[in-house]
Amino acid sequence: MIPFNKPHLTGKETHYIYDAVNSGKISGNGKYTKLCQRLLKEKYDFGKCLLTTSCTDALEMAAILIDIKEGDEVIVPSYTFVSTANAFVLRGAKIVFADSRNDHPGIDEHSIESLITSKTKAIVPVHYAGVACNMDKIMQIAQKHDLFVVEDAAQGIDSYYINNHGKKQALGSIGHLATFSFHETKNVISGEGGMLVINDSQFEKRAEIIWEKGTNRSAFFRNEVDKYQWVDIGSSFLPSEIIAAFLYAQVENITNIQQKRKSIWERYYNQLIDWAAQNNVGLPHVPSYATNNAHMFYMVCKDSSQRDKIINHLSKNNILAVFHYLSLYKSPFYELDYSGGRLKESDRFTETLVRLPLYYDLTDDELTKIIYTIISTPF
Ligand SMILES: *Cc1c(COP(=O)(O)O)cnc(C)c1O
């Protein structure tokens, strides 16, 4: 069976974990946490970085930091993972769902302004498949209406937005806050894991407190305060050094990981493009203002029956391809609270998008087999 995903090990993970264990300090915010945070901050020109136990946790920290309260409204794409919305619902927010673009599952930036009311507090663009949303436009809208932007960059590591002046900005370095995931299905992994990036420095101090259960423990260990006390709300958002040690082995190897993933992505693209055109199947679109980090290779079928045929044919040949999100505005949890209109593109991607196996250890022969199987699907 060719699985949909296989976590890739660089080889150094257990070495660093062994080192962390031997050092006698395996709780959070130690040597490996700091190494990961520094490397990522410098490589991508991020603001302050804090490792978290997941992207979900980083999103929950973001919701606390921007002070989401009962009744505040947050604009979130409907076509995304549950946590993008749930983190704000936990603080009492009403989620206002936005539709996707027609040519990409990312948020339709032109639909945002009409969703803003006096209660709107934040916009949460999701860089689907690691392909940037139109960040100049989104930041402009946010500035005009005095809103915060929290980038859900869970899939966006090592990808860029090319701004109106032609400058490349790493995803996660643009919004006031940004969140990453190192879940085993992402490009760079630690099993479960994530990171909060704080680009707006007004949030730096408080972020550290929320991260450490609402205490000023980090400041205390830097000898900035003489007592370590309960000073705010917070939770246990920081991962142990064992997780950070694993992650460090991955982060160190990011160039190599990305090269391999991109070569797989490109082979899919080049070898499927003719078949796709003949069969009305859409391949991933990367707008001119975005780069591709090969997080995902997906196809957009002409309808759900075509998608079922492809998934079934692959499955009969022992290849696992999977669909993705289900429109959140129609979810059992939110459906009754939803008061907006139908989100046509979100529904279309729900019904027609299929993702193909893409992982570092996928062999050339396996890739050949997957591509051949797709092309031979009987319609
Ligand atoms: C993976 C993912 C998340 C959740 O990440 P975890 O680290 O598993 O909490 C959130 N948003 C998006 C867009 C994701 O792809």
The ligand as a Gaussian input file, in Angstrom:
#p B3LYP/6-31G(d) Opt

LIG

0 1
 C       -2.571000      21.203000      10.410000
 C       -3.366000      22.450000      10.492000
 C       -3.789000      23.004000      11.714000
 C       -3.620000      22.292000      13.023000
 O       -2.312000      22.034000      13.363000
 P       -2.002000      21.178000      14.684000
 O       -0.538000      21.387000      14.861000
 O       -2.366000      19.768000      14.379000
 O       -2.804000      21.756000      15.791000
 C       -4.440000      24.218000      11.706000
 N       -4.701000      24.877000      10.565000
 C       -4.344000      24.368000       9.370000
 C       -4.637000      25.147000       8.133000
 C       -3.676000      23.132000       9.296000
 O       -3.338000      22.646000       8.097000

